[in-house]
Amino acid sequence: MSFSWIPFYRELAMRLLEYESKQGELIAFLADLKKKNRAKNGDTLNER
């Protein structure tokens, strides 16, 4: 049986390895991504 989600998570894992010693950069990137997504969707509630 083949699962369609496996290539996605394999690629995600490989890209996360690039941040193994740069956790601060990864957290900043994810926070910025969250902020941009909220702005795109007009969601400003519960912003932390």
C-alpha positions, 0 to 999 in steps of 0.5 A: 500500500502506498500513502500519498503523504509520505513524500511530503513528510519526507521532504519536510523532515529533510528541510527541517534538518537544515535548521538542526543548529538554527532553532532560533531562525526556524522559530522566527520563520514559523512566527513570520509565516503565522503572522502572514497567514493571519494577515492574509485571512484577516484574522487578528484575534488571539494574536500572541 
